[in-house]
Amino acid sequence: MENRKLVIEFVAHLEIHRHPNLQIECFPDEKNSTTPDIDAIAGPFAIEHTSIDTIPNQRLNSDRFLKVIGNLEQEFASLPFYLGITFTESAITIGQDWLVIRAALKNWILEDTPNLSVDKPYTPHRVPEIPFTIYVTKNTDLSGRLSFSRFGPDDNTLFNRVKDLFGRKAAKLKKYQRDGKTTLLLVENNDIALMCDYKLLKATKQAFPDGPPDGIDEIWYVDTSIGDESRFVNFTHKLVQNNKLTTSRRSNNLLNYLNTINTD
């Protein structure tokens, strides 16, 4: 989702849940043309939006994957059986002829899959002109369609990327924290297959065992991978249980804000 749209949706969520009359006052990153700045100021909150790769080079590999499969799922949306084709995450590489691979997949689906036996899920197949193994699931009991997917690799480096990314975002938010704002980092996920709030929370705890880094008061996870409605999860309390300073500062900032709107 486009940054500004998601931030506006997030502030509306905060307004509905416990922060009445909350509105965005400005978008500092658009006003500040000299240095990188945060996405929004809303009442007592300074908000920065970001996203993170679940695995190394995730977005690069996803782009290659989409270029290979093209619109094949749409072309075969009315198969008389369910057909799932899965690649490994690293199967598609530079140097391969992706158009040839797509054509080979299309021909194989047309000519071979009608007579393909219903075997165990993820049965390996080698197809001429495809330089990697594909894993095939055929099911005649499910509604007919074609679905492509990828296996997620084993990877234990997410916490390193979290540490680096959140640290850089904290540096942008820190000046607003010093000015008395409650700083919020909004972390977007739109990949239902590889990411979830539990996985990000676990990596964040590994990266910051003593609570969010200096500069960040709250960390929010937002899932935009399903449908049109985003799901916001604040798991800060699970990170700051042993960080009384952060908890106290956040409470004082919100109390000052509530006193302000009650006076108005």
KAPESUL-V198978 format. One record per pair of residues at least 4 apart in sequence whose ideal C-beta (glycine too) atoms are under 6 Angstrom apart, sorted by the first residue. I is the first residue (numbers start at 1). J is the second residue. If there is no record, write none. Layout:
# KAPESUL-V198978
i: (I	I)
j: (J	J)
This chain:
# KAPESUL-V198978
i: (1	1	1	3	7	7	7	7	9	10	11	11	13	14	14	15	15	21	22	22	24	24	25	26	27	28	28	28	29	29	32	38	38	38	39	39	39	40	41	43	44	44	44	45	45	46	46	46	46	47	48	48	48	49	50	50	51	52	52	53	53	54	54	54	55	57	61	64	65	67	68	68	68	68	69	70	71	73	76	77	79	79	79	79	80	81	81	81	82	82	83	83	83	84	84	85	85	85	86	86	87	87	88	89	89	91	96	100	101	104	104	104	107	108	108	109	116	118	118	119	121	122	122	123	124	124	125	125	126	152	158	159	159	159	161	162	162	162	162	163	167	169	170	170	170	173	173	173	174	176	176	177	177	182	182	182	183	183	184	185	185	186	186	187	188	188	189	189	190	190	191	192	195	197	197	197	200	201	208	208	211	211	211	211	212	212	212	217	218	219	220	220	221	222	222	223	224	236	240	240	244)
j: (5	6	224	49	39	40	47	49	230	186	24	42	232	19	22	19	22	261	42	43	40	42	41	41	40	32	37	38	37	39	37	46	48	172	47	48	49	47	46	257	182	253	257	182	184	173	176	181	183	184	169	173	185	186	169	187	188	161	165	58	59	58	194	195	155	61	89	92	92	98	92	98	101	102	148	102	75	146	146	145	83	144	145	146	144	138	140	144	139	142	113	138	146	137	147	134	136	148	135	149	91	150	151	150	153	132	131	129	130	127	129	130	111	112	127	113	138	138	140	123	137	135	137	136	133	135	134	136	133	194	203	203	206	207	165	166	203	204	207	207	213	185	213	215	216	183	215	216	215	181	183	183	215	217	250	253	216	217	218	216	219	220	222	221	222	224	195	223	224	225	195	225	199	201	221	233	221	235	212	213	239	240	243	246	216	219	239	250	236	236	232	234	233	230	232	231	230	240	246	247	248)
